[in-house]
Amino acid sequence: MFKNQQHLTMARTLGVALVAALSLSACATYDDEFAGINSRLDQLDTKVQGAAQSAESANQSAQQANQRLDQIEGRVQRLETAPRRVPRG
């Protein structure tokens, strides 16, 4: 009976060691997947930063165009409200 108890304990120990080894080897495959995902995230971050810079540049251009339109608007209103000139001839 004592021998069976030793075999059972040894079998349990080997089983736990086997499960632990499989668990650790599975983590190694996830490390590769995480590295790939991190690489893709870095690429996306670079693209997002580029798009944000482009959007900021477009916003500045639009603000400059609006300022120019505001400057011209006063002139246009004066021309529209000025009295009509009678043509000569």
C-alpha positions as CSV (number, residue, x, y, z in Angstrom):
1,M,0.0,0.0,0.0
2,F,2.9,2.3,0.8
3,K,4.3,1.8,-2.7
4,N,1.0,2.8,-4.3
5,Q,0.9,6.0,-2.3
6,Q,4.4,6.9,-3.5
7,H,3.4,6.2,-7.1
8,L,0.3,8.4,-6.7
9,T,2.3,11.2,-5.2
10,M,4.9,11.0,-8.0
11,A,2.1,10.9,-10.6
12,R,0.5,14.0,-9.1
13,T,3.9,15.8,-9.0
14,L,4.6,15.0,-12.6
15,G,1.1,16.0,-13.6
16,V,1.5,19.4,-11.9
17,A,4.9,19.9,-13.5
18,L,3.5,19.0,-17.0
19,V,0.6,21.5,-16.6
20,A,3.1,24.2,-15.5
21,A,5.4,23.5,-18.4
22,L,2.5,23.6,-20.9
23,S,1.3,26.9,-19.4
24,L,4.7,28.5,-19.6
25,S,5.2,27.4,-23.2
26,A,1.8,28.9,-24.1
27,C,2.9,32.2,-22.6
28,A,5.8,32.3,-25.0
29,T,3.6,32.1,-28.0
30,Y,1.5,35.0,-26.6
31,D,4.7,37.1,-26.3
32,D,5.1,36.8,-30.1
33,E,1.5,37.8,-30.7
34,F,1.8,40.7,-28.3
35,A,5.0,41.9,-30.1
36,G,3.1,41.8,-33.4
37,I,0.1,43.7,-31.9
38,N,2.4,46.3,-30.4
39,S,4.1,46.8,-33.7
40,R,0.8,47.4,-35.4
41,L,-0.3,49.8,-32.7
42,D,2.9,51.8,-33.1
43,Q,2.2,52.0,-36.9
44,L,-1.3,53.2,-36.2
45,D,0.0,55.8,-33.7
46,T,2.3,57.2,-36.3
47,K,-0.5,57.4,-38.8
48,V,-2.8,59.1,-36.3
49,Q,-0.1,61.7,-35.4
50,G,0.4,62.4,-39.1
51,A,-3.3,62.9,-39.6
52,A,-3.5,65.1,-36.6
53,Q,-0.7,67.3,-38.0
54,S,-2.5,67.5,-41.4
55,A,-5.8,68.4,-39.7
56,E,-4.0,71.2,-37.7
57,S,-2.4,72.5,-40.8
58,A,-5.8,72.5,-42.6
59,N,-7.4,74.3,-39.6
60,Q,-4.8,77.0,-39.7
61,S,-5.3,77.5,-43.5
62,A,-9.1,77.7,-43.0
63,Q,-8.6,80.3,-40.2
64,Q,-6.4,82.4,-42.5
65,A,-9.0,82.2,-45.3
66,N,-11.7,83.3,-42.9
67,Q,-9.7,86.3,-41.9
68,R,-9.2,87.3,-45.5
69,L,-12.9,86.9,-46.2
70,D,-13.7,89.1,-43.1
71,Q,-11.4,91.8,-44.5
72,I,-13.0,91.7,-47.9
73,E,-16.5,91.7,-46.5
74,G,-16.4,95.3,-45.4
75,R,-15.3,96.4,-48.9
76,V,-18.0,94.4,-50.6
77,Q,-20.7,95.9,-48.4
78,R,-19.5,99.4,-49.1
79,L,-19.5,98.8,-52.9
80,E,-23.0,97.3,-52.7
81,T,-24.4,100.2,-50.7
82,A,-22.7,102.9,-52.7
83,P,-24.9,105.0,-54.9
84,R,-25.1,104.0,-58.5
85,R,-23.1,106.1,-60.9
86,V,-24.8,107.3,-64.0
87,P,-23.0,106.2,-67.1
88,R,-21.7,109.0,-69.3
89,G,-22.5,109.3,-72.8
